[in-house]
Amino acid sequence: MTFGFIGVGNMGGALCEAVCKTVDKTNILISDYNSNKAAAFAKTLGVVNADNETIAQNCDFIVLGVKPQVMEKVLDSISSELNMRKSPFTLISMAAGLSTDSIKQMAKCDCPVIRIMPNTPVKHGEGMILYTLNGVSKNNCEQFVYAFKESGKLEFIDEKLIDAASAVSGCGPAFCFMFMDALASGGVECGLPYNTALTLAAQTLLGSAKTVLESDEHPEALKTAVCSPGGTTIEGVHALEAGAFKATSMNAVKESYKKTLRLAGK
């Protein structure tokens, strides 16, 4: 299978790096509106530097790493190449708010479309990639999942839920980074050097996340298990509850979701 990446910004570039671990680099083509950037990136990874038209004409999977507001322009510019193809191909879009049907309409062709919502930890192989399918065969889906497996965890989700899900996993890293910094800053207030406190906070979040993923217990039960009667942790939990920690976090997800709907014109 050949993979073409149109747009290798932060997310497109990170996904391309992950695919390089599972796909022969000679079968990976990239392009970007910044041709100098694309050339340097291709040289660094050892992949093929190409252009949008070449990718549209030849690649089995075409990853559209462009922003929602320029998607129509990009697809319009390659729609003739896509429609003249004799061999099958699959479009992969990561544009927030744009449905698979919208991608087909913009491309002016009834081709298979995979819509993905990755998050920034894909760069470190610990990402969360939500994906939904439109007209994609089982074989092609399996090829896609295999190619992207080194980016982290892939989770199929119904398209009607993908915007809500991306408000959790797509926006969530920013919220986690804020909490991590807050934990570290609290440690500084207690006398720790910031870098030491940040290491403690980061590893604590990493370990806590792994505990949730590998345990059948509800997070509330896991929290309760840490809180000894009359102990130090329950005092901190009380302070978080007094500051509306849970409600504020829920509101953050909800506001991110509402913004996604506005971007999609819903």
N, C-alpha and C positions, 0 to 999 in steps of 0.2 A: 504494500500500500504506500502511496505517496501522499505527503501532507504539505499543504501550502499555507503559510501564515501571512495574511494581509494585515499588516500592522503589528509591530513588535515593540510596543510600549511596555510599561511595567508588567501588565498582566499577560499580554500576548507573548512578550519575551520570556516570562517565567514559565508559561505553559510550553513554549517551544523548547526550552532547556529540559523540561521534564520528558517531553516526547523524544528528545535526543537519546534518552537512556533506554528506550524500548524499540526505536525505529532506526534503521540504517540512515546515517546522516546524509548520504548521497540521495536519499529519497525525501529529504525535507527542503522545501523551498521557502524563502522569505522575501517580503517586500515591505516597504514603508514609504510614507510621503517624504520622509527625510532620507534621501538616497545614501548620503554619507554615513548616517547612523546604521542603515541596513547593511551596507558593505562592511563596516567595522564589526557589527554583530555577527554577520555570516562568517567572517574570517575567524573570529574568536571561537565560535561553536564548531566550525568546520562544515557548515551547511551551505546550500546553494543560494547565492544572491540572485534574485530574479526580479520580475515586475508583476503587477497585478494581472496583466493580460496573459502572461505565460502561465501563471498559477491557475487562472480560470480555464485555460485550454487543456492543462495536463494533469492536475492533481486530483486524486481520488477523494480526499477530504480537504475542504477549503475552510480554514479557520479565519473568521472575520473579527479581527481584534481592533475594531474601530468604534468610536463613540456613537451613541444612538442618533445624535443630530446630524451626523455625516454619513450614516449607513445608506440612505437612499441614493445619495450622490455616488458613493463607491460602487454599489450594486448596479446602478444604471450604467456606469462606465464599463462594466464587464458583462452586462446582460447578453450582448450579442455573441460573445465568446461562449458563454454558458449554453445558450440555445443552439449553437452550431455543433456542440459536442456530440460525438457518436458513442463515447464511453460514459458509463454512469458516474455520478459524483454526488457527494453529500456536503451541504453547507453546514458549518458549525458557527453559531452566533453567540456572543457573550454580551450583547447590547442590552442593558437594563430596560425593561418595559416594552420591548419589541417582541411580539408573539411570533411563533413559527409561521403562521399564516401571513403576517406582515412581511417577513423576510422573503417568502415566496412571491408575494405581490411586487416587492421592490426589485427582485431579481427577474421578474417577468417570466418565470418558468415554474413548472410543477415538479420540483426536485425534492428529494429527501432533505429534511432539516433537523439538526440537533441543536437545541437551545441549551446553553450551559450558563450557570452562575457560579463562577469560582471565587475564592477569596484570596487575599494576599499571602497567607502562609503556604500556598502552592510553591512559592519560590524555595521553600525549605523542605518540600516533600511532605508537609503536614497540612495540606489544604483541605478544604471541603468543596467539592464540585457537585452542584445540583445539576441534573440534566433531565430533559424531556425530549420526546421524539415525535416526529411528524413524517410518516411515510418511510421510516427507516427499517430496513430488514434486520432480522435477528443476527445475521452474520456481520453486517456492518456495525451494528451496535456493539457486538463482542470485540470487533477490531478497534473501535473507538475506545472502549473501556480499557482494553489491553494497552493501547498506545499511551493513554493518559494516566495509567495506574501509579506511576512514580511521583505524581503531583500530590497524592494524598488519598482521601476517601472519596469515592464517587457514589452518589445516591440518586436513584431514579425518583422523580416526583411528578405527579400530575401537573400539567401546565397551569391549571387554574390556581394552583397553590404555590407556584414557583416565586411569585413576587413576595408573598408573605414569608416564605422560607428564606429568601435572600436577605430580607430585613434582619433575620437572625444571624445567618452564617456569613453573608456578604458584608454587612455593616458591623457585625459583632466584634471583629478584631479591633476596631477603633475603640469600642466600649471596653474591651478587655485591656487594651493598652492604657486607657485612662485609669481603670481600676488598679492596674499594676503600678502605675506611677503614684497613685494615691496611697497604696500600701507602702511603697518605698518611702514616700514623703513622710508618712506617719512614723516610719522607722527612724528617719532623720530627726524628727521632733523628739524621739526618745533617745537620741544620742548616737545613732549608727551613721557611718559614712554612706552617702547615697548609693554608690556602686555596690556596696555590700548589701544594702537593703533591697536594691533592685534585683540582685541575684537571688536573694531569698524569696522575694515576691514572685519572680518569674518561675522558679522551680516549683514553688508552692502551687501556682496555677496549673503548671504542666502536670504535676502529680495528681492534683485534684481532678483535672479533666480525664486523665487516664483511669482514675478510680471510678468515675461515673460511667465511662465507656465499658469498663470491664466488670461492673457490678450490676446486679439486678435491683439494687436498692434505689429508692427515690432520693433525690438530692436533699430533701428535707430530713429524711432519716439519717443520711450521712452527716448532715450538719448537726443534728441532735447528738449523734455519737461523739462529736468533738467537744460538746458542751458539758463539762462536768458540773454537777450541782454546786452552786455557789462559787464557781471557778472564774477564771479570767476571760475565757472565750465568750461566755454568755453575757458578760458586761459589754464586750465589743459588739456582739449581735444586737443587744438592746440599743446601743448607740446608732447602729446602722438602721434599725427599724424606726427609731425616733427621727432619723433624717430621711425617711421615706425611700430607703434604698431600693426596695423591690418595686414600688410603684413608679419611681423615677426610671428604673431600668426598663420596665414594661412600656412606659411612655416613649422611651427612646426608640424601641423597636417599632411601636405603632406609628410614630412620626416619620421614621424612615420608610415604612411601608406606604404611608399616605403620599410621600414625595415620589416614590416609584410609580404610584398610580397616576399622579399628576404628569409625570414625564411621559407616560403612555397615553395621556389624554383621556383617562378613565374617570 
